[in-house]
Amino acid sequence: MKNEIKKFRTKIGLTQEGLADKVGVRRETIVFLEQGKYNPSLKLALNIAKELKTPINELFFLS
Amino acid sequence: MNLKTYNKIRLGIVFVTAFMFSQSIILHNFFIPIMVLGLSFLVLFYLRKQVVEVISDERDYQIGGKSALLAIQLTSWIAVIIMFVLYALSDKNPFYQPIAMTLAFSVCVLMFVYSIIFKYYSKHSFKDEKRN
């Protein structure tokens, strides 16, 4: 699974730490997510999509 | 309190606990480690509540689950191998037999507890609202 978290995060000027705080995870988890080394739970994916104000299907997709 | 300070204090408590354990062995006082363990648990529990940052998240729990499973499998295999070796050598030294028996029963208990917990989580819904 691939994602565009970094693209949408930088677009709204949010740091990794800021996003991590908003969705309730550690910064390392955001780093691994952006590198495509970790697949989030549905709950986390929905929370990230909500914080980045982006539809989930634009944020996460199968490679 | 931030996460760095918490981790530093936790490391300090681990050192103190290890030191107290070694002292209790030297002094033959086995009441000290129980007291120290209880006190450390309470202090860490209190400090954990003071940390405003996220200490662990779903990724940590996922890694923890996989690590625990692998640790159980490895421990069981090692214990079983040692048990067979000790049984094989029990003719030469009869003291090996109770050690082998203890190992065998320990593995059985570990597997039994693992099965019960696994069954519990597979039957009941697993909500992690407290974690996030």
N, CA and C atoms of all chains as a GROMACS GRO file, in nm:
protein
  585
    1MET      N    1   0.084  -0.120   0.000
    1MET     CA    2   0.000   0.000   0.000
    1MET      C    3   0.088   0.125   0.000
    2LYS      N    4   0.050   0.222  -0.083
    2LYS     CA    5   0.125   0.347  -0.089
    2LYS      C    6   0.039   0.461  -0.033
    3ASN      N    7   0.104   0.570  -0.003
    3ASN     CA    8   0.026   0.684   0.048
    3ASN      C    9   0.089   0.817   0.007
    4GLU      N   10   0.008   0.920   0.020
    4GLU     CA   11   0.051   1.056  -0.016
    4GLU      C   12   0.048   1.146   0.107
    5ILE      N   13   0.076   1.088   0.222
    5ILE     CA   14   0.067   1.165   0.348
    5ILE      C   15   0.161   1.286   0.344
    6LYS      N   16   0.285   1.262   0.301
    6LYS     CA   17   0.384   1.370   0.302
    6LYS      C   18   0.339   1.487   0.214
    7LYS      N   19   0.287   1.452   0.097
    7LYS     CA   20   0.242   1.555   0.001
    7LYS      C   21   0.133   1.643   0.063
    8PHE      N   22   0.030   1.577   0.119
    8PHE     CA   23  -0.083   1.652   0.175
    8PHE      C   24  -0.046   1.720   0.307
    9ARG      N   25   0.049   1.660   0.380
    9ARG     CA   26   0.091   1.719   0.508
    9ARG      C   27   0.167   1.849   0.484
   10THR      N   28   0.262   1.845   0.390
   10THR     CA   29   0.341   1.966   0.361
   10THR      C   30   0.254   2.074   0.295
   11LYS      N   31   0.152   2.029   0.224
   11LYS     CA   32   0.061   2.122   0.156
   11LYS      C   33  -0.010   2.214   0.256
   12ILE      N   34  -0.044   2.158   0.372
   12ILE     CA   35  -0.112   2.241   0.473
   12ILE      C   36  -0.014   2.291   0.581
   13GLY      N   37   0.117   2.269   0.556
   13GLY     CA   38   0.220   2.322   0.646
   13GLY      C   39   0.223   2.258   0.783
   14LEU      N   40   0.197   2.129   0.786
   14LEU     CA   41   0.196   2.055   0.914
   14LEU      C   42   0.326   1.974   0.925
   15THR      N   43   0.385   1.974   1.044
   15THR     CA   44   0.506   1.893   1.065
   15THR      C   45   0.466   1.749   1.098
   16GLN      N   46   0.566   1.661   1.091
   16GLN     CA   47   0.540   1.520   1.128
   16GLN      C   48   0.495   1.513   1.274
   17GLU      N   49   0.564   1.590   1.358
   17GLU     CA   50   0.531   1.593   1.502
   17GLU      C   51   0.388   1.645   1.522
   18GLY      N   52   0.352   1.748   1.448
   18GLY     CA   53   0.219   1.806   1.459
   18GLY      C   54   0.110   1.708   1.421
   19LEU      N   55   0.134   1.638   1.310
   19LEU     CA   56   0.036   1.538   1.264
   19LEU      C   57   0.027   1.423   1.366
   20ALA      N   58   0.144   1.382   1.415
   20ALA     CA   59   0.146   1.273   1.514
   20ALA      C   60   0.064   1.310   1.637
   21ASP      N   61   0.082   1.432   1.686
   21ASP     CA   62   0.005   1.479   1.803
   21ASP      C   63  -0.144   1.480   1.775
   22LYS      N   64  -0.180   1.525   1.655
   22LYS     CA   65  -0.323   1.537   1.622
   22LYS      C   66  -0.392   1.400   1.612
   23VAL      N   67  -0.318   1.300   1.560
   23VAL     CA   68  -0.382   1.168   1.543
   23VAL      C   69  -0.350   1.071   1.657
   24GLY      N   70  -0.268   1.117   1.754
   24GLY     CA   71  -0.240   1.036   1.873
   24GLY      C   72  -0.144   0.921   1.855
   25VAL      N   73  -0.041   0.944   1.772
   25VAL     CA   74   0.064   0.842   1.758
   25VAL      C   75   0.201   0.908   1.778
   26ARG      N   76   0.306   0.826   1.779
   26ARG     CA   77   0.441   0.881   1.794
   26ARG      C   78   0.490   0.932   1.658
   27ARG      N   79   0.585   1.025   1.660
   27ARG     CA   80   0.637   1.082   1.536
   27ARG      C   81   0.699   0.974   1.447
   28GLU      N   82   0.762   0.875   1.511
   28GLU     CA   83   0.827   0.766   1.437
   28GLU      C   84   0.725   0.692   1.349
   29THR      N   85   0.604   0.678   1.400
   29THR     CA   86   0.500   0.609   1.323
   29THR      C   87   0.468   0.687   1.195
   30ILE      N   88   0.463   0.820   1.205
   30ILE     CA   89   0.439   0.902   1.086
   30ILE      C   90   0.555   0.888   0.988
   31VAL      N   91   0.677   0.884   1.040
   31VAL     CA   92   0.796   0.866   0.956
   31VAL      C   93   0.786   0.734   0.879
   32PHE      N   94   0.755   0.626   0.951
   32PHE     CA   95   0.743   0.494   0.886
   32PHE      C   96   0.628   0.489   0.786
   33LEU      N   97   0.520   0.560   0.821
   33LEU     CA   98   0.404   0.565   0.729
   33LEU      C   99   0.443   0.634   0.599
   34GLU      N  100   0.510   0.747   0.612
   34GLU     CA  101   0.548   0.824   0.493
   34GLU      C  102   0.650   0.748   0.407
   35GLN      N  103   0.731   0.668   0.473
   35GLN     CA  104   0.830   0.588   0.398
   35GLN      C  105   0.767   0.462   0.339
   36GLY      N  106   0.642   0.439   0.370
   36GLY     CA  107   0.572   0.320   0.319
   36GLY      C  108   0.614   0.191   0.388
   37LYS      N  109   0.672   0.206   0.508
   37LYS     CA  110   0.720   0.087   0.580
   37LYS      C  111   0.619   0.036   0.682
   38TYR      N  112   0.506   0.105   0.693
   38TYR     CA  113   0.405   0.062   0.789
   38TYR      C  114   0.266   0.089   0.733
   39ASN      N  115   0.179  -0.010   0.743
   39ASN     CA  116   0.039   0.007   0.700
   39ASN      C  117  -0.046   0.037   0.823
   40PRO      N  118  -0.114   0.151   0.823
   40PRO     CA  119  -0.189   0.189   0.944
   40PRO      C  120  -0.318   0.110   0.959
   41SER      N  121  -0.373   0.116   1.080
   41SER     CA  122  -0.506   0.057   1.101
   41SER      C  123  -0.607   0.148   1.032
   42LEU      N  124  -0.727   0.097   1.014
   42LEU     CA  125  -0.831   0.175   0.948
   42LEU      C  126  -0.862   0.302   1.028
   43LYS      N  127  -0.861   0.286   1.161
   43LYS     CA  128  -0.890   0.400   1.249
   43LYS      C  129  -0.786   0.511   1.231
   44LEU      N  130  -0.658   0.471   1.229
   44LEU     CA  131  -0.551   0.570   1.212
   44LEU      C  132  -0.558   0.634   1.074
   45ALA      N  133  -0.583   0.552   0.971
   45ALA     CA  134  -0.593   0.603   0.834
   45ALA      C  135  -0.706   0.706   0.823
   46LEU      N  136  -0.820   0.676   0.886
   46LEU     CA  137  -0.933   0.769   0.883
   46LEU      C  138  -0.901   0.898   0.959
   47ASN      N  139  -0.832   0.883   1.071
   47ASN     CA  140  -0.793   1.002   1.149
   47ASN      C  141  -0.696   1.091   1.071
   48ILE      N  142  -0.601   1.028   1.002
   48ILE     CA  143  -0.504   1.105   0.922
   48ILE      C  144  -0.576   1.177   0.809
   49ALA      N  145  -0.665   1.105   0.742
   49ALA     CA  146  -0.741   1.164   0.632
   49ALA      C  147  -0.824   1.284   0.681
   50LYS      N  148  -0.879   1.269   0.801
   50LYS     CA  149  -0.961   1.377   0.860
   50LYS      C  150  -0.874   1.499   0.890
   51GLU      N  151  -0.756   1.473   0.950
   51GLU     CA  152  -0.667   1.585   0.986
   51GLU      C  153  -0.610   1.654   0.863
   52LEU      N  154  -0.586   1.577   0.757
   52LEU     CA  155  -0.529   1.635   0.635
   52LEU      C  156  -0.638   1.685   0.540
   53LYS      N  157  -0.761   1.671   0.586
   53LYS     CA  158  -0.880   1.717   0.508
   53LYS      C  159  -0.877   1.664   0.365
   54THR      N  160  -0.852   1.534   0.355
   54THR     CA  161  -0.839   1.469   0.224
   54THR      C  162  -0.921   1.340   0.224
   55PRO      N  163  -0.988   1.307   0.114
   55PRO     CA  164  -1.056   1.176   0.109
   55PRO      C  165  -0.955   1.062   0.125
   56ILE      N  166  -0.995   0.961   0.197
   56ILE     CA  167  -0.902   0.851   0.229
   56ILE      C  168  -0.850   0.780   0.103
   57ASN      N  169  -0.934   0.773  -0.002
   57ASN     CA  170  -0.890   0.704  -0.124
   57ASN      C  171  -0.784   0.783  -0.202
   58GLU      N  172  -0.774   0.913  -0.173
   58GLU     CA  173  -0.668   0.992  -0.237
   58GLU      C  174  -0.540   0.985  -0.157
   59LEU      N  175  -0.556   0.953  -0.030
   59LEU     CA  176  -0.440   0.948   0.061
   59LEU      C  177  -0.372   0.811   0.060
   60PHE      N  178  -0.452   0.708   0.060
   60PHE     CA  179  -0.399   0.570   0.060
   60PHE      C  180  -0.449   0.496  -0.063
   61PHE      N  181  -0.360   0.423  -0.127
   61PHE     CA  182  -0.401   0.343  -0.243
   61PHE      C  183  -0.308   0.223  -0.260
   62LEU      N  184  -0.362   0.122  -0.328
   62LEU     CA  185  -0.282   0.000  -0.351
   62LEU      C  186  -0.183   0.025  -0.464
   63SER      N  187  -0.061  -0.021  -0.445
   63SER     CA  188   0.041   0.003  -0.548
   63SER      C  189   0.031  -0.103  -0.658
   64MET      N  190   0.555   1.662   3.211
   64MET     CA  191   0.682   1.590   3.188
   64MET      C  192   0.686   1.539   3.043
   65ASN      N  193   0.805   1.554   2.979
   65ASN     CA  194   0.813   1.502   2.842
   65ASN      C  195   0.870   1.359   2.840
   66LEU      N  196   0.866   1.302   2.722
   66LEU     CA  197   0.904   1.160   2.706
   66LEU      C  198   1.050   1.133   2.738
   67LYS      N  199   1.138   1.232   2.703
   67LYS     CA  200   1.282   1.214   2.727
   67LYS      C  201   1.312   1.204   2.876
   68THR      N  202   1.251   1.294   2.954
   68THR     CA  203   1.272   1.293   3.099
   68THR      C  204   1.219   1.162   3.158
   69TYR      N  205   1.103   1.118   3.109
   69TYR     CA  206   1.044   0.993   3.158
   69TYR      C  207   1.137   0.876   3.130
   70ASN      N  208   1.193   0.871   3.008
   70ASN     CA  209   1.283   0.762   2.972
   70ASN      C  210   1.410   0.762   3.055
   71LYS      N  211   1.461   0.885   3.086
   71LYS     CA  212   1.581   0.896   3.170
   71LYS      C  213   1.553   0.844   3.310
   72ILE      N  214   1.440   0.885   3.366
   72ILE     CA  215   1.403   0.840   3.501
   72ILE      C  216   1.382   0.689   3.502
   73ARG      N  217   1.318   0.638   3.397
   73ARG     CA  218   1.292   0.493   3.388
   73ARG      C  219   1.423   0.414   3.385
   74LEU      N  220   1.521   0.467   3.308
   74LEU     CA  221   1.652   0.402   3.302
   74LEU      C  222   1.719   0.403   3.439
   75GLY      N  223   1.707   0.517   3.508
   75GLY     CA  224   1.763   0.529   3.643
   75GLY      C  225   1.700   0.428   3.738
   76ILE      N  226   1.570   0.412   3.729
   76ILE     CA  227   1.498   0.316   3.815
   76ILE      C  228   1.542   0.173   3.785
   77VAL      N  229   1.568   0.144   3.658
   77VAL     CA  230   1.615   0.009   3.619
   77VAL      C  231   1.752  -0.017   3.683
   78PHE      N  232   1.841   0.083   3.678
   78PHE     CA  233   1.973   0.068   3.740
   78PHE      C  234   1.962   0.046   3.890
   79VAL      N  235   1.879   0.127   3.955
   79VAL     CA  236   1.861   0.115   4.101
   79VAL      C  237   1.803  -0.022   4.135
   80THR      N  238   1.705  -0.067   4.058
   80THR     CA  239   1.644  -0.199   4.083
   80THR      C  240   1.747  -0.310   4.068
   81ALA      N  241   1.828  -0.302   3.962
   81ALA     CA  242   1.932  -0.404   3.940
   81ALA      C  243   2.032  -0.404   4.055
   82PHE      N  244   2.070  -0.284   4.101
   82PHE     CA  245   2.165  -0.271   4.213
   82PHE      C  246   2.106  -0.332   4.340
   83MET      N  247   1.979  -0.301   4.366
   83MET     CA  248   1.914  -0.353   4.487
   83MET      C  249   1.900  -0.505   4.481
   84PHE      N  250   1.876  -0.558   4.362
   84PHE     CA  251   1.867  -0.704   4.344
   84PHE      C  252   2.000  -0.769   4.379
   85SER      N  253   2.108  -0.710   4.327
   85SER     CA  254   2.241  -0.768   4.354
   85SER      C  255   2.272  -0.761   4.503
   86GLN      N  256   2.235  -0.649   4.567
   86GLN     CA  257   2.258  -0.634   4.711
   86GLN      C  258   2.177  -0.736   4.791
   87SER      N  259   2.054  -0.760   4.746
   87SER     CA  260   1.969  -0.855   4.819
   87SER      C  261   2.026  -0.996   4.813
   88ILE      N  262   2.090  -1.029   4.699
   88ILE     CA  263   2.152  -1.162   4.686
   88ILE      C  264   2.272  -1.172   4.779
   89ILE      N  265   2.353  -1.064   4.784
   89ILE     CA  266   2.471  -1.062   4.872
   89ILE      C  267   2.428  -1.072   5.018
   90LEU      N  268   2.324  -0.996   5.053
   90LEU     CA  269   2.279  -0.991   5.193
   90LEU      C  270   2.183  -1.104   5.231
   91HIS      N  271   2.148  -1.186   5.132
   91HIS     CA  272   2.052  -1.297   5.152
   91HIS      C  273   1.919  -1.245   5.208
   92ASN      N  274   1.881  -1.126   5.164
   92ASN     CA  275   1.753  -1.070   5.206
   92ASN      C  276   1.662  -1.061   5.084
   93PHE      N  277   1.566  -1.150   5.078
   93PHE     CA  278   1.482  -1.156   4.959
   93PHE      C  279   1.353  -1.072   4.972
   94PHE      N  280   1.347  -0.997   5.080
   94PHE     CA  281   1.234  -0.906   5.100
   94PHE      C  282   1.259  -0.776   5.023
   95ILE      N  283   1.389  -0.739   5.011
   95ILE     CA  284   1.428  -0.613   4.942
   95ILE      C  285   1.378  -0.611   4.797
   96PRO      N  286   1.407  -0.714   4.714
   96PRO     CA  287   1.362  -0.705   4.574
   96PRO      C  288   1.211  -0.692   4.558
   97ILE      N  289   1.136  -0.756   4.648
   97ILE     CA  290   0.989  -0.746   4.639
   97ILE      C  291   0.945  -0.602   4.665
   98MET      N  292   1.007  -0.543   4.769
   98MET     CA  293   0.975  -0.403   4.803
   98MET      C  294   1.014  -0.309   4.688
   99VAL      N  295   1.136  -0.330   4.637
   99VAL     CA  296   1.188  -0.244   4.529
   99VAL      C  297   1.101  -0.257   4.404
  100LEU      N  298   1.063  -0.380   4.370
  100LEU     CA  299   0.979  -0.401   4.251
  100LEU      C  300   0.844  -0.331   4.264
  101GLY      N  301   0.784  -0.347   4.382
  101GLY     CA  302   0.654  -0.284   4.407
  101GLY      C  303   0.664  -0.132   4.399
  102LEU      N  304   0.769  -0.077   4.462
  102LEU     CA  305   0.790   0.068   4.464
  102LEU      C  306   0.818   0.121   4.322
  103SER      N  307   0.904   0.048   4.248
  103SER     CA  308   0.937   0.090   4.111
  103SER      C  309   0.811   0.092   4.025
  104PHE      N  310   0.730  -0.011   4.041
  104PHE     CA  311   0.606  -0.020   3.963
  104PHE      C  312   0.517   0.101   3.990
  105LEU      N  313   0.503   0.135   4.119
  105LEU     CA  314   0.417   0.248   4.156
  105LEU      C  315   0.471   0.380   4.103
  106VAL      N  316   0.604   0.399   4.118
  106VAL     CA  317   0.666   0.524   4.071
  106VAL      C  318   0.650   0.537   3.920
  107LEU      N  319   0.680   0.427   3.846
  107LEU     CA  320   0.668   0.431   3.699
  107LEU      C  321   0.524   0.452   3.655
  108PHE      N  322   0.433   0.391   3.728
  108PHE     CA  323   0.290   0.407   3.695
  108PHE      C  324   0.249   0.553   3.711
  109TYR      N  325   0.297   0.616   3.819
  109TYR     CA  326   0.264   0.757   3.845
  109TYR      C  327   0.328   0.847   3.738
  110LEU      N  328   0.456   0.822   3.709
  110LEU     CA  329   0.527   0.905   3.611
  110LEU      C  330   0.465   0.892   3.471
  111ARG      N  331   0.423   0.770   3.438
  111ARG     CA  332   0.361   0.746   3.307
  111ARG      C  333   0.236   0.832   3.289
  112LYS      N  334   0.165   0.851   3.398
  112LYS     CA  335   0.043   0.933   3.394
  112LYS      C  336   0.076   1.082   3.373
  113GLN      N  337   0.200   1.120   3.413
  113GLN     CA  338   0.240   1.261   3.403
  113GLN      C  339   0.287   1.299   3.263
  114VAL      N  340   0.322   1.196   3.183
  114VAL     CA  341   0.374   1.224   3.048
  114VAL      C  342   0.258   1.267   2.957
  115VAL      N  343   0.275   1.384   2.895
  115VAL     CA  344   0.166   1.434   2.809
  115VAL      C  345   0.178   1.380   2.666
  116GLU      N  346   0.301   1.340   2.626
  116GLU     CA  347   0.320   1.288   2.490
  116GLU      C  348   0.272   1.143   2.479
  117VAL      N  349   0.260   1.096   2.355
  117VAL     CA  350   0.220   0.955   2.332
  117VAL      C  351   0.342   0.867   2.357
  118ILE      N  352   0.332   0.775   2.451
  118ILE     CA  353   0.445   0.687   2.484
  118ILE      C  354   0.451   0.570   2.385
  119SER      N  355   0.336   0.511   2.356
  119SER     CA  356   0.333   0.399   2.262
  119SER      C  357   0.203   0.407   2.181
  120ASP      N  358   0.209   0.358   2.059
  120ASP     CA  359   0.092   0.363   1.973
  120ASP      C  360   0.068   0.227   1.908
  121GLU      N  361  -0.022   0.224   1.808
  121GLU     CA  362  -0.062   0.096   1.747
  121GLU      C  363   0.055   0.022   1.684
  122ARG      N  364   0.152   0.098   1.629
  122ARG     CA  365   0.268   0.032   1.568
  122ARG      C  366   0.350  -0.042   1.674
  123ASP      N  367   0.366   0.020   1.791
  123ASP     CA  368   0.439  -0.044   1.902
  123ASP      C  369   0.367  -0.170   1.947
  124TYR      N  370   0.233  -0.162   1.954
  124TYR     CA  371   0.156  -0.279   1.998
  124TYR      C  372   0.168  -0.393   1.896
  125GLN      N  373   0.168  -0.355   1.767
  125GLN     CA  374   0.181  -0.457   1.662
  125GLN      C  375   0.319  -0.524   1.670
  126ILE      N  376   0.423  -0.441   1.684
  126ILE     CA  377   0.559  -0.496   1.696
  126ILE      C  378   0.570  -0.581   1.822
  127GLY      N  379   0.508  -0.528   1.931
  127GLY     CA  380   0.510  -0.601   2.059
  127GLY      C  381   0.447  -0.738   2.048
  128GLY      N  382   0.334  -0.746   1.975
  128GLY     CA  383   0.265  -0.873   1.956
  128GLY      C  384   0.350  -0.973   1.880
  129LYS      N  385   0.411  -0.925   1.772
  129LYS     CA  386   0.496  -1.014   1.691
  129LYS      C  387   0.619  -1.059   1.771
  130SER      N  388   0.680  -0.962   1.844
  130SER     CA  389   0.799  -0.994   1.923
  130SER      C  390   0.766  -1.096   2.032
  131ALA      N  391   0.649  -1.077   2.097
  131ALA     CA  392   0.610  -1.168   2.204
  131ALA      C  393   0.590  -1.310   2.151
  132LEU      N  394   0.526  -1.321   2.034
  132LEU     CA  395   0.502  -1.452   1.974
  132LEU      C  396   0.634  -1.521   1.940
  133LEU      N  397   0.724  -1.444   1.879
  133LEU     CA  398   0.855  -1.500   1.842
  133LEU      C  399   0.934  -1.540   1.967
  134ALA      N  400   0.925  -1.455   2.071
  134ALA     CA  401   0.996  -1.484   2.196
  134ALA      C  402   0.944  -1.613   2.258
  135ILE      N  403   0.812  -1.633   2.256
  135ILE     CA  404   0.752  -1.754   2.312
  135ILE      C  405   0.799  -1.877   2.233
  136GLN      N  406   0.797  -1.865   2.100
  136GLN     CA  407   0.838  -1.978   2.015
  136GLN      C  408   0.985  -2.014   2.038
  137LEU      N  409   1.070  -1.909   2.040
  137LEU     CA  410   1.213  -1.933   2.060
  137LEU      C  411   1.241  -1.995   2.197
  138THR      N  412   1.179  -1.935   2.301
  138THR     CA  413   1.199  -1.985   2.438
  138THR      C  414   1.154  -2.130   2.449
  139SER      N  415   1.039  -2.160   2.389
  139SER     CA  416   0.987  -2.296   2.396
  139SER      C  417   1.081  -2.395   2.328
  140TRP      N  418   1.127  -2.360   2.208
  140TRP     CA  419   1.218  -2.450   2.136
  140TRP      C  420   1.348  -2.472   2.212
  141ILE      N  421   1.404  -2.364   2.264
  141ILE     CA  422   1.531  -2.375   2.339
  141ILE      C  423   1.510  -2.462   2.463
  142ALA      N  424   1.398  -2.436   2.534
  142ALA     CA  425   1.369  -2.513   2.656
  142ALA      C  426   1.351  -2.661   2.624
  143VAL      N  427   1.281  -2.691   2.514
  143VAL     CA  428   1.258  -2.831   2.476
  143VAL      C  429   1.390  -2.901   2.440
  144ILE      N  430   1.477  -2.831   2.367
  144ILE     CA  431   1.606  -2.890   2.329
  144ILE      C  432   1.690  -2.917   2.455
  145ILE      N  433   1.694  -2.817   2.544
  145ILE     CA  434   1.771  -2.835   2.669
  145ILE      C  435   1.712  -2.950   2.751
  146MET      N  436   1.578  -2.958   2.752
  146MET     CA  437   1.511  -3.064   2.827
  146MET      C  438   1.554  -3.202   2.777
  147PHE      N  439   1.554  -3.221   2.645
  147PHE     CA  440   1.595  -3.350   2.588
  147PHE      C  441   1.741  -3.382   2.619
  148VAL      N  442   1.825  -3.280   2.610
  148VAL     CA  443   1.968  -3.300   2.640
  148VAL      C  444   1.984  -3.343   2.786
  149LEU      N  445   1.912  -3.272   2.876
  149LEU     CA  446   1.923  -3.305   3.018
  149LEU      C  447   1.868  -3.444   3.048
  150TYR      N  448   1.759  -3.483   2.981
  150TYR     CA  449   1.705  -3.618   2.998
  150TYR      C  450   1.805  -3.723   2.952
  151ALA      N  451   1.868  -3.693   2.840
  151ALA     CA  452   1.968  -3.787   2.787
  151ALA      C  453   2.086  -3.803   2.881
  152LEU      N  454   2.119  -3.691   2.950
  152LEU     CA  455   2.235  -3.695   3.040
  152LEU      C  456   2.197  -3.733   3.184
  153SER      N  457   2.068  -3.757   3.209
  153SER     CA  458   2.025  -3.783   3.347
  153SER      C  459   2.079  -3.916   3.403
  154ASP      N  460   2.125  -4.007   3.315
  154ASP     CA  461   2.187  -4.131   3.363
  154ASP      C  462   2.319  -4.102   3.434
  155LYS      N  463   2.390  -4.002   3.379
  155LYS     CA  464   2.520  -3.966   3.437
  155LYS      C  465   2.505  -3.882   3.563
  156ASN      N  466   2.404  -3.793   3.562
  156ASN     CA  467   2.379  -3.708   3.679
  156ASN      C  468   2.228  -3.703   3.706
  157PRO      N  469   2.182  -3.766   3.815
  157PRO     CA  470   2.037  -3.771   3.841
  157PRO      C  471   1.974  -3.635   3.870
  158PHE      N  472   2.056  -3.536   3.902
  158PHE     CA  473   2.002  -3.401   3.931
  158PHE      C  474   1.948  -3.333   3.806
  159TYR      N  475   1.988  -3.384   3.689
  159TYR     CA  476   1.940  -3.324   3.564
  159TYR      C  477   1.791  -3.350   3.540
  160GLN      N  478   1.742  -3.462   3.594
  160GLN     CA  479   1.603  -3.499   3.567
  160GLN      C  480   1.500  -3.399   3.620
  161PRO      N  481   1.512  -3.354   3.749
  161PRO     CA  482   1.413  -3.254   3.795
  161PRO      C  483   1.422  -3.122   3.718
  162ILE      N  484   1.544  -3.087   3.675
  162ILE     CA  485   1.558  -2.962   3.596
  162ILE      C  486   1.485  -2.978   3.463
  163ALA      N  487   1.504  -3.097   3.401
  163ALA     CA  488   1.437  -3.123   3.273
  163ALA      C  489   1.285  -3.123   3.289
  164MET      N  490   1.240  -3.183   3.400
  164MET     CA  491   1.095  -3.185   3.428
  164MET      C  492   1.040  -3.044   3.446
  165THR      N  493   1.114  -2.962   3.520
  165THR     CA  494   1.072  -2.822   3.544
  165THR      C  495   1.061  -2.748   3.412
  166LEU      N  496   1.162  -2.768   3.325
  166LEU     CA  497   1.160  -2.702   3.194
  166LEU      C  498   1.040  -2.746   3.112
  167ALA      N  499   1.015  -2.877   3.112
  167ALA     CA  500   0.903  -2.932   3.035
  167ALA      C  501   0.770  -2.874   3.082
  168PHE      N  502   0.751  -2.871   3.214
  168PHE     CA  503   0.625  -2.817   3.267
  168PHE      C  504   0.614  -2.666   3.242
  169SER      N  505   0.728  -2.596   3.249
  169SER     CA  506   0.727  -2.452   3.223
  169SER      C  507   0.679  -2.423   3.081
  170VAL      N  508   0.729  -2.502   2.985
  170VAL     CA  509   0.687  -2.484   2.846
  170VAL      C  510   0.539  -2.514   2.831
  171CYS      N  511   0.494  -2.620   2.899
  171CYS     CA  512   0.350  -2.656   2.893
  171CYS      C  513   0.264  -2.542   2.948
  172VAL      N  514   0.304  -2.486   3.061
  172VAL     CA  515   0.228  -2.376   3.123
  172VAL      C  516   0.227  -2.255   3.030
  173LEU      N  517   0.343  -2.226   2.971
  173LEU     CA  518   0.355  -2.111   2.879
  173LEU      C  519   0.259  -2.127   2.761
  174MET      N  520   0.258  -2.248   2.702
  174MET     CA  521   0.170  -2.275   2.588
  174MET      C  522   0.023  -2.268   2.629
  175PHE      N  523  -0.006  -2.320   2.749
  175PHE     CA  524  -0.143  -2.321   2.799
  175PHE      C  525  -0.194  -2.178   2.819
  176VAL      N  526  -0.112  -2.095   2.885
  176VAL     CA  527  -0.150  -1.955   2.910
  176VAL      C  528  -0.166  -1.881   2.778
  177TYR      N  529  -0.074  -1.907   2.684
  177TYR     CA  530  -0.080  -1.843   2.552
  177TYR      C  531  -0.212  -1.880   2.482
  178SER      N  532  -0.247  -2.008   2.486
  178SER     CA  533  -0.370  -2.055   2.421
  178SER      C  534  -0.494  -1.989   2.480
  179ILE      N  535  -0.497  -1.980   2.613
  179ILE     CA  536  -0.613  -1.918   2.680
  179ILE      C  537  -0.626  -1.771   2.639
  180ILE      N  538  -0.514  -1.697   2.643
  180ILE     CA  539  -0.519  -1.554   2.608
  180ILE      C  540  -0.557  -1.538   2.461
  181PHE      N  541  -0.502  -1.624   2.375
  181PHE     CA  542  -0.532  -1.617   2.231
  181PHE      C  543  -0.681  -1.640   2.208
  182LYS      N  544  -0.735  -1.743   2.275
  182LYS     CA  545  -0.879  -1.774   2.260
  182LYS      C  546  -0.964  -1.659   2.308
  183TYR      N  547  -0.922  -1.598   2.420
  183TYR     CA  548  -0.998  -1.486   2.477
  183TYR      C  549  -1.006  -1.371   2.376
  184TYR      N  550  -0.891  -1.334   2.320
  184TYR     CA  551  -0.889  -1.221   2.227
  184TYR      C  552  -0.956  -1.253   2.094
  185SER      N  553  -0.955  -1.381   2.054
  185SER     CA  554  -1.020  -1.415   1.927
  185SER      C  555  -1.172  -1.422   1.942
  186LYS      N  556  -1.222  -1.444   2.064
  186LYS     CA  557  -1.366  -1.451   2.086
  186LYS      C  558  -1.426  -1.314   2.118
  187HIS      N  559  -1.352  -1.235   2.197
  187HIS     CA  560  -1.404  -1.105   2.238
  187HIS      C  561  -1.358  -0.997   2.142
  188SER      N  562  -1.444  -0.896   2.128
  188SER     CA  563  -1.405  -0.786   2.039
  188SER      C  564  -1.288  -0.711   2.102
  189PHE      N  565  -1.193  -0.674   2.019
  189PHE     CA  566  -1.070  -0.614   2.067
  189PHE      C  567  -1.070  -0.465   2.036
  190LYS      N  568  -1.121  -0.388   2.132
  190LYS     CA  569  -1.125  -0.243   2.111
  190LYS      C  570  -1.005  -0.180   2.181
  191ASP      N  571  -0.943  -0.085   2.111
  191ASP     CA  572  -0.826  -0.021   2.171
  191ASP      C  573  -0.851   0.128   2.195
  192GLU      N  574  -0.968   0.156   2.251
  192GLU     CA  575  -1.001   0.295   2.275
  192GLU      C  576  -0.912   0.360   2.379
  193LYS      N  577  -0.868   0.281   2.476
  193LYS     CA  578  -0.784   0.335   2.584
  193LYS      C  579  -0.647   0.376   2.532
  194ARG      N  580  -0.602   0.306   2.427
  194ARG     CA  581  -0.467   0.329   2.380
  194ARG      C  582  -0.454   0.461   2.304
  195ASN      N  583  -0.559   0.500   2.234
  195ASN     CA  584  -0.547   0.624   2.155
  195ASN      C  585  -0.626   0.738   2.218
   0.00000   0.00000   0.00000
